[in-house]
Amino acid sequence: MRKRNISCEIISIEKDHKKALVRAYELFFSGGIFIYPTDTIYGIGGNRFNTRATKRIKEIKWREEQKEFILLASSVENIRKYVKLKDKRIFNFLRRIFPNPISVILQLNKITVKELKSKTAAFRIPDNEFCRDLCEITSLPLISTSVNKRSSEPMNSIDKIVAEFAKEVDAIFYWDKEPQKKVSTLIDLTEGKPKLIREGAIKFQKIEGIYNSNEY
């Protein structure tokens, strides 16, 4: 059985943004995992390119091995390092919809397919300063997966999260304001035209309208 962590740090982002950012950066590159607020609900995060971090998160969530995570990034230019964009229209579309609680499934390039053992991944540029700052300073995608066990509802109360997960992760970053209660809207762009997978905080009709617009 995996040894449980008994020294989880609990850090307020509002009271000490810099301290939270530095500690998250350290954990990210050391294979640690942490819980943090996003532009939607709280998420469990870590370095997707670190096998240990990815394995720990899957174990905590009782997650199926083959199921992928949503990845947060700081910019569309950063996302381009890992994916194959079929044409300029897709690139411009991504620049228009982000930052927003919209997650987009894209085809990975050959190098990333080999590293992640997956042909696709969902990316999002979050409308959240802490998340974007962390992605900016690491220059790598950040795992963003809901705080819950498989088949359970996502947890969004910091008190409940601490009670349930403080022994499972290395740090919990939080803020006092009420987080969003909706998940991101998930769309598939692997075949070019947006396909709805899950409707969340942003209506799919609005996303389609942006895609179909000639304002590129």
Secondary structure, 3 states (H helix, E strand, C coil): CCCCCCCCEEEECCCCHHHHHHHHHHHHHHCCCEEECCCCCCEEECECCCHHHHHHHHHHHCCCCCCCCEEECCCHHHHCCCECCCCHHHHHHHHHHCCCCEEEEEEECHHHHHHHCCCEEEEECCCCHHHHHHHHHHCCCEEEEECCCCCCCCCCCHHHHHHHHCCCCCEEEECCCCCCCCCCEEEECCCCCCEEEECCCCCHHHHHHHHHCCCC
